[in-house]
Amino acid sequence: MWQATRPIDTTPPKAVLAEPEPNEPLFAEPTRQVTFVLLDDQGRIPTFFVFADEAQKATALGINTLRGTPNERGVEIRFEAIRFRRDETDPDTLWVRAVGIANETEGKTPISLAEFERGQSLDLHFHDEIRVPFVAHVIYEIYMTIQYAPESQQVTLTNASGSIRWKMLGSDAFDKGMLETSVRGQKGEYPEKPLLQF
């Protein structure tokens, strides 16, 4: 039980930002992955909380215990970085990973590298589930719209929102939140976290 519920280290890893190379290809060979470090308009990690009300504290405690991420404010949803990984078999296909407080989660639908590099606004959706038999079932949903600016090699992230459904022993709680700030991403290096898999 201690091994399963002990708190993990939620200290953000150190980011190394790259100097912009305006209008250079994003995926010059042999690059297979590009990471953008995300910051809000105050220079902080974009974050919002769900299950933050006083009446929701028991639910927040249950989710935070399962995740190993204790927080008295509620359940923390953090957007630290976003990664684009080039598909091994199709050079125009990118798989997208969002880096959160404890894990990385991969989008279920890829995007086109050509559309991304042209600066089109692209909608992303991330969905993951945690099932602990006879104990809990947690469903995570994350949505965002992302746009790349080739002249500055930065991304802009808008409409970032997320929700959690928590089912446990007859209870079914749901809450959602949204970033209330603009988010910019700069190309750089960011240590990888475990991929959320169940």
PLY file of the C-alpha trace (Angstrom):
ply
format ascii 1.0
element vertex 198
property float x
property float y
property float z
element edge 197
property int vertex1
property int vertex2
end_header
0.00 0.00 0.00
2.83 2.42 0.84
4.53 1.65 -2.48
1.30 2.38 -4.38
0.31 5.59 -2.58
3.54 7.31 -1.54
3.85 10.86 -2.94
5.92 11.30 -6.08
8.28 14.20 -6.66
6.21 16.87 -8.44
9.05 19.40 -8.66
9.17 20.57 -12.29
12.29 19.36 -14.11
14.76 21.92 -15.41
13.99 23.16 -18.91
16.63 24.23 -21.42
15.25 26.69 -23.97
16.64 26.77 -27.50
17.47 29.89 -29.47
14.84 30.44 -32.18
15.94 29.68 -35.74
13.32 31.62 -37.72
11.79 29.80 -40.68
14.07 26.78 -40.28
12.42 23.36 -40.71
11.02 22.10 -37.44
12.09 18.52 -38.14
15.43 18.77 -39.92
16.92 15.29 -40.31
17.64 13.29 -38.19
15.31 14.97 -35.65
12.48 12.64 -34.54
11.09 14.64 -31.61
10.58 18.34 -30.89
9.57 19.65 -27.46
8.05 23.01 -26.56
8.28 24.24 -22.96
5.02 25.94 -21.92
4.64 29.12 -19.86
1.64 31.33 -19.13
1.60 35.13 -19.52
3.14 35.47 -16.03
6.06 33.16 -16.88
4.69 30.30 -14.77
3.68 26.73 -15.55
0.08 26.81 -16.86
-2.05 25.20 -14.15
-5.63 24.86 -13.04
-7.34 22.83 -10.31
-10.43 20.63 -10.30
-12.29 19.33 -7.23
-11.13 22.45 -5.40
-14.37 23.30 -3.53
-14.73 22.51 0.16
-17.47 19.94 -0.56
-15.16 18.14 -3.02
-12.19 17.66 -0.68
-12.86 13.96 -0.10
-12.88 13.31 -3.85
-9.71 15.37 -4.34
-8.01 13.39 -1.56
-8.96 10.10 -3.20
-7.67 11.15 -6.65
-4.50 12.72 -5.26
-3.77 9.60 -3.22
-4.21 7.40 -6.29
-1.95 9.69 -8.35
0.57 10.20 -5.55
0.25 13.98 -5.97
-1.01 15.46 -2.68
-2.29 19.02 -2.91
-4.57 20.86 -0.50
-6.03 23.09 -3.25
-7.58 20.19 -5.15
-6.46 18.06 -8.09
-3.74 19.88 -10.02
-3.77 19.84 -13.82
-0.45 21.11 -15.10
0.76 21.83 -18.65
4.56 21.76 -18.46
5.50 20.94 -22.04
4.21 19.45 -25.26
6.12 17.00 -27.47
5.76 16.22 -31.14
7.08 12.82 -32.26
7.48 11.98 -35.92
5.89 8.70 -36.99
8.44 6.05 -37.98
6.54 5.02 -41.12
4.90 8.29 -42.28
7.09 11.44 -42.25
4.03 13.74 -42.35
2.44 12.22 -39.24
3.10 13.64 -35.77
2.05 12.04 -32.50
1.56 14.55 -29.69
2.32 14.12 -26.00
1.31 16.49 -23.21
3.64 16.63 -20.20
1.77 17.00 -16.92
2.49 17.02 -13.20
3.48 13.35 -12.96
3.24 11.75 -16.39
3.07 12.28 -20.12
-0.11 11.40 -21.96
-0.28 10.73 -25.69
-3.04 11.99 -27.95
-5.05 9.28 -29.65
-5.21 11.06 -33.02
-2.08 12.21 -34.89
-1.74 15.54 -36.70
-0.18 16.50 -40.02
3.34 17.96 -39.92
2.62 19.95 -43.10
-0.50 21.56 -41.56
1.31 22.23 -38.29
4.30 23.88 -40.00
1.94 26.05 -42.10
0.63 27.56 -38.88
-2.86 26.09 -38.97
-4.84 25.95 -35.72
-5.14 22.31 -34.71
-7.37 20.81 -32.03
-5.85 18.19 -29.73
-7.60 15.70 -27.47
-6.05 13.50 -24.80
-7.96 10.74 -23.01
-6.70 8.33 -20.36
-8.23 6.07 -17.77
-7.02 4.57 -14.52
-8.80 1.43 -13.34
-8.16 -0.09 -9.96
-10.45 -3.15 -9.75
-13.10 -2.88 -7.02
-11.61 0.45 -5.86
-11.73 3.29 -8.39
-12.10 4.26 -12.02
-10.67 7.64 -13.09
-11.21 9.16 -16.55
-9.04 12.09 -17.68
-9.90 14.30 -20.66
-7.68 17.14 -21.89
-8.47 19.47 -24.82
-6.46 22.27 -26.40
-5.98 24.19 -29.64
-2.40 24.68 -30.75
-0.84 26.85 -33.44
2.77 27.01 -34.60
4.49 30.21 -35.79
7.37 29.26 -38.12
8.86 32.77 -38.08
9.51 32.55 -34.31
9.46 28.75 -33.82
6.98 29.16 -30.98
3.57 27.65 -30.33
0.46 29.28 -28.91
-1.91 27.15 -26.88
-5.54 28.23 -26.41
-8.79 26.74 -25.12
-6.89 24.39 -22.82
-9.33 22.57 -20.59
-9.67 19.29 -18.81
-12.00 17.15 -16.78
-11.86 14.23 -14.40
-14.57 11.69 -13.67
-14.02 9.78 -10.42
-16.02 6.61 -9.78
-15.50 4.86 -6.47
-17.66 2.50 -4.42
-20.98 3.79 -5.70
-19.97 7.43 -6.04
-19.62 9.21 -9.38
-18.02 12.67 -9.21
-17.17 14.92 -12.14
-15.42 18.27 -12.43
-13.78 20.29 -15.18
-11.55 23.34 -15.42
-9.93 25.62 -17.96
-6.79 27.72 -18.26
-7.67 31.38 -17.85
-4.46 32.62 -19.42
-2.68 32.59 -22.76
0.08 30.02 -23.11
3.24 30.20 -25.18
5.62 27.40 -25.94
9.28 27.79 -26.81
11.35 25.07 -28.41
13.73 23.42 -25.97
14.71 20.35 -23.99
12.54 18.99 -21.17
13.25 15.73 -19.29
10.84 12.94 -20.13
8.35 11.59 -17.61
6.71 8.15 -17.56
4.00 7.65 -20.16
0.58 7.23 -18.54
-0.36 3.64 -19.35
-2.90 1.30 -17.81
0 1
1 2
2 3
3 4
4 5
5 6
6 7
7 8
8 9
9 10
10 11
11 12
12 13
13 14
14 15
15 16
16 17
17 18
18 19
19 20
20 21
21 22
22 23
23 24
24 25
25 26
26 27
27 28
28 29
29 30
30 31
31 32
32 33
33 34
34 35
35 36
36 37
37 38
38 39
39 40
40 41
41 42
42 43
43 44
44 45
45 46
46 47
47 48
48 49
49 50
50 51
51 52
52 53
53 54
54 55
55 56
56 57
57 58
58 59
59 60
60 61
61 62
62 63
63 64
64 65
65 66
66 67
67 68
68 69
69 70
70 71
71 72
72 73
73 74
74 75
75 76
76 77
77 78
78 79
79 80
80 81
81 82
82 83
83 84
84 85
85 86
86 87
87 88
88 89
89 90
90 91
91 92
92 93
93 94
94 95
95 96
96 97
97 98
98 99
99 100
100 101
101 102
102 103
103 104
104 105
105 106
106 107
107 108
108 109
109 110
110 111
111 112
112 113
113 114
114 115
115 116
116 117
117 118
118 119
119 120
120 121
121 122
122 123
123 124
124 125
125 126
126 127
127 128
128 129
129 130
130 131
131 132
132 133
133 134
134 135
135 136
136 137
137 138
138 139
139 140
140 141
141 142
142 143
143 144
144 145
145 146
146 147
147 148
148 149
149 150
150 151
151 152
152 153
153 154
154 155
155 156
156 157
157 158
158 159
159 160
160 161
161 162
162 163
163 164
164 165
165 166
166 167
167 168
168 169
169 170
170 171
171 172
172 173
173 174
174 175
175 176
176 177
177 178
178 179
179 180
180 181
181 182
182 183
183 184
184 185
185 186
186 187
187 188
188 189
189 190
190 191
191 192
192 193
193 194
194 195
195 196
196 197
